[in-house]
Amino acid sequence: MQREITSWFSPAVNRDMPVVTYGHYGFALLLVPTAAADYLEYERFQLIEAIRPWIDAGKVKVFSVNSLNTESWMNNDMLGEHKAIRHNEFNNYIFNEVIPFIKSKTSNETEIIVSGASFGALHSMNLFLKRPDIINGVFAMSGVYDLTEYTKGYYDEQVYFNSPMHYMPNLTDHHILEQIRRSRHIHIFSGSGPYEDPSSGSRFAKILYDKNINYELDIWGPEWPHDWNTWKAVMPHYLETRF
């Protein structure tokens, strides 16, 4: 399996940001870390090894990025409005730097699917819904889609605009909605075991349904907890059956 780490100074976030790439061909899978983790998290917890057959076969080329959660929503010493500013800087980094980087390593026609688990699922869904013109789909694992679950009571306009559960019911822009509706890949997964919240995925799916957006809501049973063993089973299953 080809593996390459690339790093550059990001103007959007004003720091060096590494990206690790796995594979040589296939659609692009952009992985967003969970919680306070980094760009190597999916490798450390052996999810990359779990999907290695599809990487080696040229079905998927994986790009894993750093999060800035410890510099935004998970920084307890930071004012809420400053957390929101940092979060938006992360969004701009993905849109204006990571997506062009992926295109440079694949092609302009390559499909880009964004994915993540837990907090990474919320970020993944938010990134796709904001820019369906440059991100082609989303595979969200074990997420909640209400950003206020992470803001410790803080709420402002920027929380609203980064919380899919809040802004999607009010989205009326026909052009953006049509771009979202064209996606073949809007997958919402949850287990039903310890620390999972399948009701959150169900509530968000209802919002998409009301907007006439096609999606897949996939709830697995109580033997599947909010844990890496679940995600290491789910990701290979989806690569085999959905992509």
The 8 nearest C-alpha neighbors of each residue, nearest first, counted from 0:
[[1, 55, 22, 2, 21, 54, 51, 23],
 [0, 2, 22, 21, 23, 3, 20, 55],
 [3, 1, 21, 20, 0, 22, 4, 19],
 [2, 4, 20, 19, 5, 21, 1, 18],
 [5, 3, 19, 18, 20, 17, 6, 2],
 [4, 6, 18, 17, 19, 3, 7, 20],
 [7, 5, 17, 16, 18, 15, 4, 8],
 [6, 8, 15, 16, 9, 17, 5, 14],
 [9, 7, 15, 14, 16, 10, 13, 6],
 [8, 10, 11, 13, 14, 12, 15, 7],
 [9, 11, 13, 12, 8, 14, 92, 96],
 [12, 10, 92, 9, 88, 13, 91, 89],
 [11, 13, 88, 9, 10, 14, 89, 92],
 [14, 12, 10, 9, 11, 8, 15, 16],
 [15, 13, 8, 9, 12, 16, 10, 7],
 [14, 16, 8, 7, 9, 6, 17, 13],
 [15, 17, 6, 7, 8, 14, 9, 65],
 [18, 16, 6, 5, 7, 15, 4, 64],
 [19, 17, 64, 5, 63, 4, 6, 38],
 [18, 20, 4, 63, 3, 62, 5, 17],
 [21, 19, 62, 3, 61, 2, 4, 18],
 [22, 20, 2, 61, 1, 60, 62, 3],
 [23, 21, 1, 60, 54, 0, 24, 55],
 [22, 24, 60, 57, 1, 21, 25, 54],
 [25, 23, 57, 60, 22, 59, 58, 26],
 [26, 24, 59, 58, 57, 60, 27, 23],
 [25, 27, 59, 110, 109, 60, 111, 58],
 [28, 26, 111, 60, 61, 59, 110, 112],
 [27, 29, 61, 112, 113, 111, 62, 60],
 [28, 30, 113, 62, 63, 114, 61, 112],
 [31, 29, 63, 114, 115, 113, 62, 28],
 [30, 32, 115, 119, 64, 114, 63, 29],
 [33, 31, 119, 36, 66, 37, 115, 30],
 [32, 34, 119, 118, 117, 36, 116, 35],
 [35, 33, 118, 36, 68, 32, 119, 117],
 [36, 34, 69, 68, 33, 37, 66, 73],
 [37, 35, 34, 32, 33, 40, 66, 38],
 [36, 38, 65, 40, 39, 66, 32, 35],
 [37, 39, 65, 64, 63, 40, 18, 32],
 [40, 38, 42, 37, 41, 43, 63, 19],
 [39, 41, 43, 42, 37, 38, 36, 44],
 [42, 40, 46, 44, 43, 39, 47, 45],
 [41, 43, 45, 47, 39, 40, 44, 46],
 [44, 42, 40, 45, 41, 39, 46, 47],
 [43, 45, 41, 42, 46, 40, 227, 47],
 [46, 44, 42, 48, 47, 43, 41, 49],
 [45, 47, 49, 231, 41, 48, 44, 42],
 [46, 48, 42, 50, 45, 49, 51, 41],
 [47, 49, 51, 45, 46, 50, 42, 52],
 [50, 48, 46, 47, 51, 231, 45, 235],
 [51, 49, 47, 235, 48, 52, 53, 46],
 [50, 52, 48, 54, 53, 49, 55, 47],
 [53, 51, 55, 54, 50, 56, 49, 48],
 [54, 52, 56, 58, 51, 55, 50, 59],
 [53, 55, 51, 59, 22, 57, 56, 52],
 [56, 54, 52, 57, 53, 0, 51, 22],
 [57, 55, 53, 54, 58, 52, 59, 24],
 [58, 56, 24, 25, 54, 55, 59, 23],
 [57, 59, 25, 53, 56, 54, 26, 24],
 [60, 58, 25, 26, 54, 57, 27, 53],
 [59, 61, 22, 27, 25, 24, 21, 26],
 [60, 62, 28, 21, 20, 27, 29, 59],
 [61, 63, 20, 29, 19, 28, 30, 18],
 [64, 62, 30, 38, 19, 18, 29, 31],
 [65, 63, 38, 18, 31, 30, 66, 62],
 [66, 64, 38, 37, 32, 67, 16, 17],
 [65, 67, 68, 37, 32, 36, 64, 31],
 [68, 66, 70, 69, 71, 65, 89, 86],
 [67, 69, 71, 70, 73, 72, 66, 35],
 [70, 68, 73, 74, 67, 71, 35, 72],
 [71, 69, 67, 68, 74, 73, 72, 85],
 [70, 72, 82, 68, 74, 69, 73, 85],
 [71, 73, 68, 82, 74, 150, 149, 69],
 [74, 72, 69, 68, 71, 75, 70, 35],
 [75, 73, 69, 76, 71, 70, 72, 77],
 [74, 76, 77, 73, 72, 78, 71, 69],
 [75, 77, 74, 78, 73, 79, 70, 71],
 [78, 76, 75, 74, 79, 82, 81, 71],
 [79, 77, 81, 80, 82, 76, 75, 74],
 [80, 78, 82, 81, 153, 83, 77, 150],
 [79, 81, 83, 82, 78, 84, 155, 157],
 [82, 80, 84, 78, 83, 79, 85, 77],
 [83, 81, 71, 79, 85, 80, 84, 72],
 [82, 84, 86, 80, 81, 85, 157, 87],
 [85, 83, 81, 87, 86, 82, 88, 80],
 [86, 84, 88, 82, 87, 83, 71, 81],
 [85, 87, 83, 89, 88, 84, 71, 82],
 [88, 86, 90, 84, 89, 85, 91, 83],
 [87, 89, 85, 91, 86, 90, 11, 12],
 [88, 90, 92, 86, 87, 91, 85, 93],
 [91, 89, 87, 93, 88, 92, 94, 86],
 [92, 90, 94, 88, 93, 89, 95, 11],
 [91, 93, 89, 11, 96, 90, 95, 94],
 [92, 94, 97, 90, 91, 96, 95, 98],
 [95, 93, 91, 92, 98, 96, 90, 97],
 [96, 94, 92, 91, 93, 97, 98, 99],
 [95, 97, 92, 99, 93, 98, 94, 100],
 [98, 96, 93, 100, 99, 101, 94, 95],
 [97, 99, 101, 100, 94, 96, 93, 102],
 [100, 98, 102, 101, 97, 96, 103, 95],
 [101, 99, 97, 103, 98, 102, 96, 104],
 [102, 100, 98, 104, 103, 99, 105, 97],
 [101, 103, 106, 99, 105, 104, 100, 107],
 [102, 104, 100, 101, 105, 99, 106, 107],
 [105, 103, 101, 102, 100, 106, 99, 23],
 [104, 106, 102, 103, 101, 109, 107, 24],
 [107, 105, 102, 109, 108, 103, 104, 101],
 [106, 108, 102, 109, 105, 103, 110, 99],
 [107, 109, 106, 110, 102, 105, 111, 26],
 [110, 108, 106, 107, 26, 105, 111, 27],
 [109, 111, 26, 135, 27, 108, 112, 134],
 [112, 110, 27, 135, 134, 28, 26, 109],
 [111, 113, 136, 28, 137, 135, 29, 27],
 [114, 112, 29, 137, 123, 28, 30, 138],
 [115, 113, 138, 30, 123, 139, 137, 29],
 [114, 116, 119, 120, 31, 30, 139, 123],
 [115, 117, 140, 120, 119, 141, 33, 118],
 [116, 118, 142, 141, 119, 120, 33, 140],
 [119, 117, 33, 120, 121, 34, 116, 142],
 [118, 120, 115, 33, 116, 122, 31, 32],
 [121, 119, 115, 139, 116, 142, 123, 117],
 [120, 122, 144, 124, 118, 123, 119, 142],
 [123, 121, 119, 125, 120, 124, 126, 118],
 [124, 122, 120, 126, 125, 114, 121, 113],
 [123, 125, 121, 127, 122, 126, 120, 128],
 [124, 126, 122, 128, 123, 127, 163, 129],
 [127, 125, 123, 129, 124, 128, 122, 130],
 [126, 128, 124, 130, 131, 129, 125, 134],
 [129, 127, 125, 126, 130, 131, 124, 179],
 [128, 130, 126, 127, 125, 131, 175, 124],
 [129, 131, 132, 127, 128, 133, 134, 126],
 [132, 130, 134, 127, 133, 179, 178, 128],
 [131, 133, 130, 134, 178, 135, 175, 179],
 [132, 134, 131, 130, 135, 98, 111, 94],
 [135, 133, 131, 111, 127, 136, 132, 130],
 [136, 134, 111, 112, 131, 110, 182, 133],
 [135, 137, 112, 184, 185, 182, 134, 127],
 [136, 138, 113, 185, 112, 114, 184, 139],
 [137, 139, 186, 114, 185, 187, 113, 140],
 [140, 138, 120, 187, 114, 115, 188, 137],
 [139, 141, 116, 188, 120, 142, 189, 115],
 [142, 140, 189, 117, 116, 188, 195, 225],
 [143, 141, 117, 120, 140, 121, 118, 144],
 [142, 144, 199, 145, 121, 200, 141, 196],
 [143, 145, 121, 164, 163, 146, 142, 162],
 [144, 146, 164, 162, 147, 143, 148, 163],
 [145, 147, 162, 148, 149, 144, 150, 158],
 [146, 148, 150, 149, 145, 152, 151, 154],
 [147, 149, 146, 145, 150, 151, 143, 152],
 [148, 150, 147, 146, 151, 72, 73, 145],
 [149, 151, 147, 153, 152, 72, 148, 146],
 [152, 150, 153, 149, 147, 148, 72, 79],
 [151, 153, 150, 154, 147, 149, 148, 79],
 [154, 152, 150, 151, 79, 155, 147, 158],
 [155, 153, 158, 152, 147, 156, 159, 150],
 [154, 156, 158, 157, 159, 153, 80, 79],
 [155, 157, 159, 158, 160, 154, 161, 83],
 [156, 158, 160, 159, 155, 83, 161, 154],
 [159, 157, 161, 155, 156, 160, 154, 162],
 [158, 160, 156, 157, 162, 161, 165, 166],
 [159, 161, 157, 158, 162, 166, 156, 163],
 [162, 160, 158, 159, 157, 163, 125, 146],
 [161, 163, 146, 145, 159, 165, 164, 160],
 [164, 162, 165, 166, 167, 144, 125, 161],
 [163, 165, 145, 144, 162, 166, 167, 203],
 [166, 164, 163, 162, 159, 167, 168, 145],
 [165, 167, 163, 169, 168, 160, 164, 159],
 [166, 168, 170, 169, 163, 165, 164, 206],
 [169, 167, 166, 170, 206, 165, 164, 210],
 [170, 168, 167, 166, 171, 165, 172, 210],
 [171, 169, 167, 168, 172, 166, 176, 173],
 [170, 172, 173, 169, 176, 175, 168, 167],
 [173, 171, 174, 175, 170, 176, 177, 169],
 [172, 174, 176, 175, 171, 177, 170, 178],
 [173, 175, 177, 176, 172, 178, 171, 179],
 [176, 174, 178, 177, 172, 173, 179, 131],
 [177, 175, 173, 179, 178, 174, 180, 172],
 [176, 178, 180, 174, 179, 175, 173, 181],
 [177, 179, 175, 181, 176, 180, 131, 174],
 [180, 178, 176, 177, 181, 182, 131, 175],
 [181, 179, 177, 212, 178, 182, 176, 213],
 [180, 182, 178, 179, 177, 183, 213, 212],
 [181, 183, 184, 180, 179, 136, 135, 185],
 [184, 182, 181, 185, 136, 213, 214, 135],
 [183, 185, 136, 182, 186, 137, 214, 138],
 [184, 186, 214, 137, 136, 138, 215, 183],
 [185, 187, 138, 215, 184, 214, 139, 137],
 [188, 186, 216, 139, 215, 217, 138, 140],
 [187, 189, 217, 140, 141, 218, 216, 139],
 [190, 188, 141, 218, 197, 140, 219, 217],
 [189, 191, 219, 223, 218, 192, 220, 224],
 [192, 190, 221, 220, 195, 223, 219, 197],
 [191, 193, 224, 221, 223, 222, 195, 190],
 [192, 194, 224, 195, 225, 191, 221, 223],
 [195, 193, 225, 224, 192, 196, 191, 226],
 [194, 196, 225, 193, 191, 192, 224, 190],
 [197, 195, 198, 199, 194, 191, 189, 141],
 [198, 196, 200, 189, 199, 191, 195, 201],
 [197, 199, 201, 196, 200, 202, 203, 143],
 [200, 198, 202, 197, 201, 143, 196, 203],
 [201, 199, 203, 197, 198, 202, 204, 187],
 [200, 202, 198, 204, 199, 203, 205, 197],
 [203, 201, 199, 205, 204, 200, 198, 206],
 [202, 204, 206, 200, 205, 201, 164, 199],
 [203, 205, 201, 207, 206, 202, 200, 208],
 [206, 204, 208, 202, 203, 207, 209, 201],
 [207, 205, 203, 209, 204, 208, 168, 210],
 [206, 208, 210, 204, 212, 209, 205, 211],
 [207, 209, 205, 211, 210, 206, 212, 204],
 [208, 210, 206, 207, 211, 205, 212, 168],
 [211, 209, 207, 208, 212, 206, 168, 176],
 [212, 210, 208, 209, 207, 213, 180, 206],
 [213, 211, 180, 207, 210, 208, 214, 179],
 [214, 212, 180, 211, 208, 215, 185, 207],
 [215, 213, 185, 186, 212, 216, 184, 204],
 [214, 216, 186, 187, 217, 185, 213, 184],
 [217, 215, 187, 188, 186, 218, 214, 204],
 [216, 218, 188, 187, 215, 219, 189, 186],
 [219, 217, 189, 190, 188, 216, 197, 220],
 [218, 220, 190, 191, 189, 217, 223, 221],
 [219, 221, 191, 222, 190, 223, 218, 192],
 [222, 220, 192, 191, 223, 190, 224, 219],
 [221, 223, 220, 192, 224, 191, 190, 219],
 [222, 224, 192, 190, 221, 229, 220, 191],
 [225, 223, 192, 193, 226, 190, 195, 194],
 [226, 224, 195, 194, 193, 141, 192, 229],
 [225, 227, 224, 228, 229, 230, 223, 194],
 [226, 228, 230, 229, 231, 44, 225, 46],
 [227, 229, 231, 226, 230, 232, 223, 224],
 [230, 228, 232, 227, 231, 226, 223, 233],
 [229, 231, 233, 227, 232, 228, 234, 226],
 [232, 230, 228, 46, 229, 233, 234, 227],
 [233, 231, 229, 230, 234, 235, 228, 236],
 [232, 234, 230, 236, 231, 235, 229, 237],
 [233, 235, 237, 236, 231, 232, 230, 238],
 [236, 234, 238, 50, 237, 233, 232, 239],
 [237, 235, 233, 239, 234, 238, 240, 232],
 [238, 236, 240, 241, 234, 239, 235, 233],
 [239, 237, 235, 242, 236, 240, 241, 234],
 [238, 240, 236, 237, 235, 241, 242, 53],
 [239, 241, 237, 238, 236, 242, 235, 234],
 [242, 240, 237, 238, 239, 236, 184, 186],
 [241, 238, 240, 239, 237, 58, 184, 26]]
